[in-house]
Amino acid sequence: MSFFKQKDVFTSLSDIGLIRKNNEDAVLTINHPRNKKIKLLAVADGMGGLEDGEVASHFVTQALKKWFVNENVLTFSSTLLTARTLYQTIIDINNALFKQEAKKSGCGTTLTCAIVTEKDTIIANIGDSRAYSVHNGEVTQLTRDDSLVWYYYEHGKLSKDDMRFHNQSSVITKCVGRYYNTKPIISRISNNNYDGLLLFTDGVTDCLSDEKIKFLVHSGEDKDIASRIIYEAVHQKQGDIVPKGSYFRDVINGKDNASVALYIKSIQN
C-alpha cells in the first residue's frame, strides 16, 4: 500500500531564489511519447558565472530530452540496455557541452536524472544535486554527492547535517561539461520499489535537512509537495543550530536557485 493518498503526481518546479539575478537551474519531467508509463525526471544546477551556468544546465536537460523522446521505446524494456544507453548518452552530452564551451569560460552543470520504466528505475548523477526515494513514509537519499563536504562526511569529519553549514559546501568535485569524458554514477531501484521520487538541486538541500524534507513530504496535500519544499527552502528561515568552528556559517534561505522534480507512482504501478 502506498504512503501517498494521491497517485500519479508528476511535476517539476524551480525558483530563482532571493539573491540571484538569473536562474541557473533547469528541471525536466516528461513522459515518453510512445509509452506514458516510461518517464524522465532531471534537475541540473549550472555554474560558470553570468549566464554561462544557465546555458550549461539548459543545454544538458534539452539534449537529454531530445534523446529520450527520440529513443526507441524498446530500449526501455531492458533495464541493462536502459542503464547502458543513459550512461553513454550523458557522456556524449558532456563531451558536446565541453566542446561548445571550451573556448569560453568553461561552464558546467550538475545533473541528476531518473528514468522510470515499467520494470525498474535507473538513476544517474554527476555533481551535488540529489535523488531521494519515499517508501513507507521514509525519505532516503539515493545518490552520492560529488563534493568536498561529502568527502569529509564519508571520512567521518562531518555529520550529514553539518555539511549544509560548512563554508566549502558549494565546492563540487565533478560536473557535466567541464572536462572531457566525465562519467555519471548509475544506480537502480529494482521493481520500482518506492512510493515517490524526489530530485533536488542544492538550493533545496543546502537549506533543508533530510528530516525537514521528510516532514514536508508528510505535511499537506501530495500535489503540493513540490511547492511546499520550494517555499520552505527559499522563504523560511530554519533556525537550525550552527556547528561551532570557523568553518561553519548560518544557512541563508533563498541564497541560491532552488528546484525539484518529483514523481508519485500511480496505482497501476
C-alpha positions as CSV (number, residue, x, y, z in Angstrom):
1,M,0.0,0.0,0.0
2,S,1.4,3.4,-1.0
3,F,2.2,6.0,1.6
4,F,0.7,8.7,-0.6
5,K,-3.1,9.4,-0.9
6,Q,-2.9,11.0,-4.3
7,K,-1.3,9.0,-7.1
8,D,0.5,9.8,-10.3
9,V,1.8,13.2,-9.4
10,F,4.5,14.1,-11.9
11,T,5.7,17.6,-11.8
12,S,8.7,20.0,-11.5
13,L,9.2,23.4,-10.1
14,S,12.1,25.9,-10.0
15,D,12.5,29.2,-8.1
16,I,15.1,31.9,-8.7
17,G,15.5,32.5,-5.0
18,L,16.0,35.8,-3.3
19,I,19.5,36.8,-4.3
20,R,20.4,35.6,-7.8
21,K,19.6,37.7,-10.8
22,N,19.0,34.7,-13.1
23,N,18.0,31.1,-12.7
24,E,20.9,28.7,-13.5
25,D,18.8,25.6,-12.6
26,A,16.9,23.6,-15.2
27,V,14.3,21.0,-14.5
28,L,12.6,18.4,-16.6
29,T,9.7,15.9,-16.2
30,I,8.4,14.2,-19.3
31,N,6.7,11.0,-20.4
32,H,7.9,9.0,-23.4
33,P,5.7,9.9,-26.3
34,R,5.1,6.3,-27.2
35,N,4.6,4.9,-23.7
36,K,3.5,7.2,-20.9
37,K,4.5,4.7,-18.3
38,I,8.1,5.5,-19.1
39,K,9.2,8.8,-17.6
40,L,12.3,11.0,-17.4
41,L,13.0,13.3,-14.4
42,A,16.0,15.6,-14.3
43,V,17.4,18.5,-12.4
44,A,20.6,20.5,-13.3
45,D,22.4,23.3,-11.5
46,G,24.6,25.3,-13.7
47,M,27.8,27.1,-12.8
48,G,30.2,29.4,-14.5
49,G,29.2,32.9,-13.8
50,L,26.9,35.4,-15.5
51,E,24.7,33.4,-18.0
52,D,27.1,30.5,-18.5
53,G,25.6,28.3,-15.8
54,E,22.1,28.8,-17.3
55,V,23.4,27.9,-20.7
56,A,25.0,24.7,-19.4
57,S,22.0,23.4,-17.4
58,H,19.6,24.1,-20.2
59,F,21.9,22.6,-22.8
60,V,22.1,19.4,-20.8
61,T,18.4,19.0,-20.0
62,Q,17.3,19.8,-23.5
63,A,19.8,17.3,-25.0
64,L,18.6,14.7,-22.6
65,K,15.0,15.4,-23.5
66,K,15.8,15.2,-27.2
67,W,17.5,11.8,-26.7
68,F,14.7,10.5,-24.6
69,V,11.8,11.3,-26.8
70,N,13.5,10.0,-29.9
71,E,14.9,6.8,-28.4
72,N,13.3,3.6,-29.5
73,V,10.8,2.7,-26.8
74,L,12.1,-0.9,-26.9
75,T,15.3,0.3,-25.3
76,F,13.4,0.9,-22.0
77,S,12.1,-2.7,-21.9
78,S,15.5,-3.8,-20.8
79,T,17.0,-2.5,-17.6
80,L,20.5,-3.2,-18.6
81,L,20.1,-1.5,-22.0
82,T,18.4,1.5,-20.4
83,A,21.3,1.9,-18.0
84,R,24.0,1.5,-20.6
85,T,22.3,3.8,-23.1
86,L,21.7,6.5,-20.5
87,Y,25.3,6.2,-19.3
88,Q,26.7,6.7,-22.8
89,T,24.2,9.5,-23.6
90,I,25.3,11.5,-20.6
91,I,29.0,11.1,-21.6
92,D,28.1,12.2,-25.1
93,I,26.2,15.2,-23.8
94,N,29.1,16.1,-21.5
95,N,31.5,16.0,-24.4
96,A,29.3,18.1,-26.6
97,L,29.0,20.8,-23.9
98,F,32.7,20.6,-23.3
99,K,33.5,21.2,-27.0
100,Q,30.9,24.0,-27.2
101,E,32.2,25.9,-24.2
102,A,35.9,25.1,-24.3
103,K,36.8,28.4,-25.8
104,K,34.7,30.3,-23.3
105,S,34.7,30.3,-19.5
106,G,34.5,26.5,-19.1
107,C,31.0,26.5,-17.6
108,G,29.4,23.3,-16.3
109,T,26.4,21.9,-14.5
110,T,25.4,19.2,-12.1
111,L,22.9,16.6,-13.4
112,T,20.7,14.2,-11.5
113,C,18.2,12.3,-13.6
114,A,15.9,9.2,-13.3
115,I,14.3,7.0,-16.0
116,V,11.2,5.2,-14.7
117,T,10.5,2.1,-16.8
118,E,7.8,-0.5,-16.3
119,K,10.3,-2.7,-14.6
120,D,12.9,-0.6,-12.7
121,T,14.1,2.9,-12.2
122,I,17.6,3.9,-13.4
123,I,19.3,7.0,-11.7
124,A,22.3,8.9,-13.0
125,N,24.2,11.5,-11.1
126,I,27.1,13.9,-11.6
127,G,27.7,16.7,-9.0
128,D,25.8,17.6,-5.8
129,S,22.2,17.6,-6.9
130,R,20.4,14.7,-5.4
131,A,17.8,12.0,-5.8
132,Y,15.7,10.7,-2.8
133,S,13.1,8.0,-2.6
134,V,10.0,7.9,-0.4
135,H,9.0,4.5,0.8
136,N,6.6,3.7,3.6
137,G,6.9,7.3,4.7
138,E,10.7,7.1,5.0
139,V,12.8,9.5,2.9
140,T,16.2,8.2,1.8
141,Q,19.0,9.8,-0.3
142,L,19.8,7.6,-3.3
143,T,22.8,9.5,-4.8
144,R,26.3,10.3,-3.6
145,D,27.4,14.0,-3.8
146,D,30.4,14.8,-5.9
147,S,31.6,17.4,-3.4
148,L,34.3,18.3,-1.0
149,V,32.0,18.2,2.1
150,W,30.7,14.8,1.0
151,Y,34.3,13.6,1.1
152,Y,34.6,14.9,4.6
153,Y,31.3,13.2,5.5
154,E,32.4,9.9,4.1
155,H,35.6,10.1,6.1
156,G,33.9,10.9,9.4
157,K,34.9,14.5,9.6
158,L,31.4,15.9,9.2
159,S,27.9,14.8,10.1
160,K,25.4,14.6,7.2
161,D,23.5,17.6,8.5
162,D,26.6,19.7,9.3
163,M,27.6,19.6,5.6
164,R,25.0,22.2,4.9
165,F,26.7,24.7,7.2
166,H,30.3,24.3,6.0
167,N,31.8,27.3,4.2
168,Q,33.0,25.0,1.4
169,S,29.7,23.3,0.8
170,S,29.5,24.7,-2.7
171,V,32.8,23.1,-3.8
172,I,32.0,20.2,-6.1
173,T,34.5,17.7,-7.5
174,K,32.7,16.7,-10.6
175,C,30.3,18.2,-13.1
176,V,29.0,18.0,-16.7
177,G,30.8,19.9,-19.3
178,R,34.0,21.0,-17.5
179,Y,36.2,18.0,-18.6
180,Y,36.1,15.5,-21.4
181,N,34.5,12.1,-20.9
182,T,33.1,12.8,-17.4
183,K,31.1,9.7,-16.4
184,P,27.9,9.6,-14.3
185,I,27.3,7.2,-11.4
186,I,24.4,4.9,-12.3
187,S,22.2,3.1,-9.8
188,R,18.9,1.2,-9.9
189,I,15.8,0.8,-7.9
190,S,14.6,-2.7,-8.6
191,N,10.9,-3.3,-9.3
192,N,10.3,0.4,-8.8
193,N,10.2,-0.3,-5.1
194,Y,9.2,3.2,-3.8
195,D,6.2,5.3,-3.4
196,G,7.8,8.5,-4.8
197,L,11.0,10.0,-6.2
198,L,12.3,13.5,-5.4
199,L,15.1,15.2,-7.3
200,F,16.7,18.4,-5.9
201,T,19.3,21.0,-6.7
202,D,21.4,22.1,-3.8
203,G,19.3,25.3,-3.4
204,V,16.9,22.9,-1.6
205,T,19.3,20.5,0.2
206,D,21.6,23.2,1.4
207,C,18.7,24.8,3.2
208,L,16.6,21.8,4.3
209,S,17.8,18.8,6.3
210,D,16.7,15.3,5.4
211,E,14.4,15.4,8.4
212,K,12.9,18.7,7.3
213,I,12.3,17.2,3.8
214,K,10.6,14.2,5.4
215,F,8.4,16.5,7.5
216,L,7.3,18.5,4.4
217,V,6.6,15.3,2.5
218,H,4.3,14.2,5.3
219,S,2.5,17.6,5.5
220,G,-0.5,18.7,3.5
221,E,-1.7,17.6,0.1
222,D,0.5,15.3,-2.1
223,K,0.0,17.5,-5.1
224,D,1.6,20.4,-3.2
225,I,4.8,18.7,-2.1
226,A,7.0,20.5,-4.7
227,S,5.7,23.9,-3.9
228,R,5.9,23.3,-0.1
229,I,9.5,22.2,-0.3
230,I,10.5,25.1,-2.6
231,Y,8.7,27.7,-0.4
232,E,10.4,26.4,2.7
233,A,13.9,26.3,1.1
234,V,13.6,29.9,-0.3
235,H,11.5,31.8,2.2
236,Q,11.5,30.2,5.6
237,K,14.4,30.7,8.0
238,Q,15.1,27.4,9.6
239,G,16.5,28.4,13.0
240,D,19.0,25.5,12.9
241,I,21.9,25.4,15.3
242,V,25.1,26.3,13.5
243,P,28.0,24.0,14.5
244,K,30.8,25.6,16.4
245,G,34.0,26.5,14.5
246,S,35.4,28.9,11.9
247,Y,34.5,26.6,9.0
248,F,30.7,26.9,9.6
249,R,28.2,29.6,8.8
250,D,24.5,30.1,9.1
251,V,22.3,28.8,6.2
252,I,20.8,31.7,4.2
253,N,17.5,30.7,2.7
254,G,16.9,31.8,-0.9
255,K,20.6,32.4,-1.5
256,D,20.6,30.0,-4.5
257,N,18.1,28.9,-7.1
258,A,16.0,26.0,-5.8
259,S,14.5,23.3,-8.0
260,V,12.6,20.0,-7.5
261,A,11.3,17.3,-9.9
262,L,9.1,14.6,-8.4
263,Y,7.1,11.5,-9.2
264,I,4.5,9.9,-7.1
265,K,3.6,6.5,-8.5
266,S,0.2,5.7,-10.0
267,I,-1.9,2.9,-8.6
268,Q,-1.3,0.8,-11.7
269,N,2.5,0.7,-10.8
